[in-house]
Amino acid sequence: MKVTVEVTPHELEEMGFDDVGEFKGHLRHQLDNGVANDDGESGQDWMVHYELDVTLLS
């Protein structure tokens, strides 16, 4: 599975990130650990392997 995110510099600033790498790391952590379903499973428990691609738009 491939997860693709496009983000603008303004959106990064609104979220408090200095660069795409910092945002990508935070997003990966959220996908792996912070997304839980009603049974308490996190993303890493039920998601298939994924590739995360974050692109900075101008």
Phi, psi and omega in degrees: 000143177239127177254119182245129180233134174246130184223144179264161176303322179297318179295319176301315180298316179300326181273353177086022179256143181275333182205170182297321181299318179296316178297316181299317178297318179294317180296317178299318178298317179297316180296320183282324191235334190261346180267112182239145176265185183298334180274359179087005178285137176270172182305321182292343179279332186235342182279145172286166177306138180227157174248128182255122180239117178245124182244132176272120177272152179262000000 
